[in-house]
Amino acid sequence: MRARALSVLATAALASFPSLEAVRPVSHYHDLVAGGFDASFRDGPFPRARFSSPTGLAFSRDGRVLYVADTGNHRIRAVLLDEGNRVETLAGTGERASRDGASTGAAFDSPLLLAMLSGDRLLVVEAGSRLRVVDLARKTVFTPKLEGLEMRGLFSVAPGADPRTLLAASPEQGALFRIDTETFEVTALPALEVLEPTALTVCDGQPVLADPGRERVVSLDASGSVTEIARISEVRALACPAGRLYALVVDRKAPLVVLAPERGDATPRSVWGGMLGNETEQIPGLFADAARPSGLVADPREDGRLLTSSPQRNIVVSVRDYGFASGWKSTGVQSTGLLDFAYPLRKPPHTVRLLVAGDSRSYSTTAPDVARWGGTNRMETLPKRLEMFLNAESALASGEETRFQVLTKGWASGEPLFLWPAADLPPLALAYDVDRAFVLVGPETANGFRVWFERPLDADGLPSRATDGEFLLRAPRGKIQKGRPERFFAACSASGLVKVQPSALVFADVERLAKDAAVRPQLVELLGEPLALLSRRLASAGRGFTLVYLPGGALLRDDSARDLWTEVASRYGLSFLDLSGEMAVFRASFGPLSEIKDYDHFSSDGNTLLGWLLARSFARAGLLSARAGADPVSAAHPRP
């Protein structure tokens, strides 16, 4: 509750609230597309628009418009996704009738299902199974003359693998029909078993349908053979983007599931951490009952995003499937190396992607938080809080529409934070089309300089990314390599700041090293060279990079560390953001923000405050524009 209250206060401080008409759709993990709980009719801004039992959904060919069968209003509505989700009426007067003609004068009788046809046409199935067609180019509505078999009680329709084929499922007739959308001839697909088809989609070229009589979902091949995909009951809708089969089911705890290629729960996770079932209707757009179908379609422009309608709650919502159920623990790593949810590689439209790199402070929380969840809940970590505030601010701000995704890569403090990003971040930035990367250093980060005496130097003259067993077995003096390590050791030795013991080199603490006039410039080199290489690699690919100094949450001395990182950024011409002033104020007023002992991990409340602080700081520093730019790196590059 403290985090929730802090979030509300912080969002209010981000911007003065505009009028409702100026509020834009939020882009997060589960969002309102349009509508409200009241069953009525109104066009206009998406939060003011009203539907009455919206059911069927279909996308325009370019994915810019979402069409909605507004069943209770007897109209076809259009949600203009590139115009802030503004809702307008495409066809229908509101009169309950079946009348052809111009879109503005045509009438529908309880339109229930939708499907896009070739030739810029939208098929509408009225509740009585009458087929109507909206010619989007001519802005007219006509009733096609059907040839062949009669269809009754249609529950769902889906475009077939052939562009001129439409499939329709009738549980009343126990049949699956094929409709030729040029001639409108209706035939029945063969089935070697008795089926009761309801929800329908096409997956990998084959019809996939729910068969409630046997509580299963099956596929049907050209010969009529039936293959069971999953045992599941009360399926209200199916969708299969890119071979991933989703089912919207009557289940208050897990209403959205994945059936193939692997079984899983796709119900979104709350921004506060818990999975969102419908027992208290936190996601009413996923609410379904067993009496009628619901709309479920995949966004053609954004991988992992689905839109669904709730006839019972009169709204349309979007949900994303980024593996929330399986990836909620913040230590889970993707096959790409990303330490995060399974974000799709393809970036959504109007989206700025940020990549945050840090030690365990960036992806962990305090021991009590971990105990509360049985693991570190990723939603409580700093990058997810930052992502939440950036999107909340964007929804309230004026100007160009921008959405944000904040991806995470982290290693525990045993891996030097100034070193590993040079190797790990550029491939991730390219694979995920990241606009800007941030490395969050803190008071303890500089201690990692010792890696220069623990690993052999690589072709770039930097410590190797991986440890080397043979190198570790060397005598201490054998680990002093030529170039920067040798010069640094000599300066430390001359000032009495290093001891050669039988098994190790023992350097003085960083604060003492940084105060020595001869040692400090070389310490800056050891810390700065890998970061300069990272900046150059990102710049060569047109990606931005910013070094962020983020003090700890505990009230510890950090002036020396801050000054050291400031000098690193100045020496190498790095984009630099220093949050020590802000943290000095807020950690006194809002503390405790982190553990006082152990690893100084921020609490969930601390991460909420920091997410707000970083969102403001990034915006003020101009670091949030799409393709934020390649920061210049100083041409003065110290010799090896």
Beta strands, then each sheet from edge to edge (+ up, - down):
strand 1: 30-35
strand 2: 54-59
strand 3: 65-70
strand 4: 75-80
strand 5: 86-91
strand 6: 101-102
strand 7: 111-117
strand 8: 121-126
strand 9: 131-135
strand 10: 140-142
strand 11: 147-148
strand 12: 156-159
strand 13: 165-170
strand 14: 175-180
strand 15: 185-188
strand 16: 200-203
strand 17: 206-211
strand 18: 216-220
strand 19: 226-231
strand 20: 235-239
strand 21: 245-249
strand 22: 256-260
strand 23: 264-265
strand 24: 296-298
strand 25: 305-310
strand 26: 315-320
strand 27: 351-358
strand 28: 403-410
strand 29: 436-441
strand 30: 498-500
strand 31: 505-507
strand 32: 544-549
strand 33: 575-578
sheet 1: 1+ 26- 25+ 24-
sheet 2: 2+ 3- 4+ 5-
sheet 3: 6+ 10- 9+ 8- 7+
sheet 4: 11+ 15+ 14- 13+ 12-
sheet 5: 16+ 17- 18+ 19-
sheet 6: 20+ 21- 22+ 23-
sheet 7: 28+ 27+ 29+ 32+ 33+
sheet 8: 30+ 31-
end
